[in-house]
Structures are given as structure tokens and as C-alpha cells.
Amino acid sequence: MRFLGIDYGAKRWGLSYGDELGLALPLPAAVATTAEERYTQLTGVIADRRITELVVGYPYNMDGTAGFKAREVDAFITQLEQRFKLPVHRTDERLTTYEAAARTPKRKSKKSRTPAAQKTARATGEVDSRAATIILQDFLDTRHGPALLPEDNSET
């Protein structure tokens, strides 16, 4: 199994990759200007990584209901299903972008605090791909259990 995690947004699609090892890793976000160009980017990632299943963050409201943004994501999922003919899994994405932003290291240089640098940092989709990684990792953990690292059995 090879999974592509997707954090859908109107301008950027965060991407992540995971497989049977159960560990999600961020990929460069699809940040092309048009949706069609972003679908072309997805086509390349799906082919290069030999993706077998897609996992899309689903925007539930805090009370568990599906809001207006969910309809937009439903339309996106329909497009994914039609274009790629792969299984698509919805997974709860509540607070993942917030969590991803909180985990993103802050740049300390004065140059990075300028409005132009901040805009460039947002435009790269780094936070979006981190959110996609959290989304995919949550899915993998639910499906396969958390990825475990080998235990250190050395005596202390």
C-alpha cells in the first residue's frame, strides 16, 4: 500500500506520503496557479510514488457536523475519484493546520519577518504539507496502529 495524504485548500494542496511501514512524510505541496496545474502535479506524484490510495483531510466542524467547506472537499474528492480511479479515504482534519503551524520552526532572521518573506513562506505550502502529514499519520495510526521504533534493550 502506498498512500498520498492531501490537505485540500483553494490555492494550495498539502501533500504527504506513507506506506505499509506506517510513517507519513511530507512532500512538496501542489502550489501551481490553477487547479488544473495542481491536478497535473498530483498526476506526477501518483505515478512517481506508485500511489494506491488517497487520504483526504475532511473539514468537520468542532461539533462533528460537516460544514460548508465539506461540500467543497466532497467536490474535490469526486474529481480525484474520476481522474485517478483510486480509493479515497476521508479523515478528520480538525485543527491539523493549526497543529502544523505550531510545529513549524519559526525563522529567526530579520529578513524572514518581512511581509514579502512571510508571503513567500506561505506560498511554498510548507504548512499545508505538514498538515497533510498529520492527516495521513492519523489515518495510518488508526488503520495500522502507530509506527513503532525498535526498542532500546540496552541495560542502563
JOVEN-V900748 format. One record per pair of residues at least 12 apart in sequence whose ideal C-beta (glycine too) atoms are under 6 Angstrom apart, sorted by the first residue. I is the first residue (numbers start at 1). J is the second residue. Records with the same first field share a line. If there is no record, write none. Layout:
I=J + J
//
This chain:
1=20 + 52
2=19 + 49 + 50 + 51 + 52
3=18 + 53 + 55
4=51 + 54
5=24 + 55 + 132 + 135 + 136
6=56 + 132
7=57 + 128 + 131 + 132 + 135
8=73 + 76
12=29 + 31 + 125 + 128
13=30 + 38
14=29 + 125 + 128 + 129 + 131 + 132
15=27 + 29 + 129 + 132
16=132 + 133 + 136
17=49
18=136 + 140
22=140 + 144 + 147
23=147
24=133 + 136 + 137
26=129 + 130 + 133
29=125 + 128 + 129
31=125
53=86 + 87
54=80 + 86 + 88
55=89 + 91 + 136 + 139
56=77 + 90
57=93 + 135
58=73 + 90 + 93
59=73 + 93
60=92 + 94
91=135 + 139
93=135
96=131 + 134 + 135
97=131
99=134
100=127 + 130 + 131 + 134
101=127
104=127
//
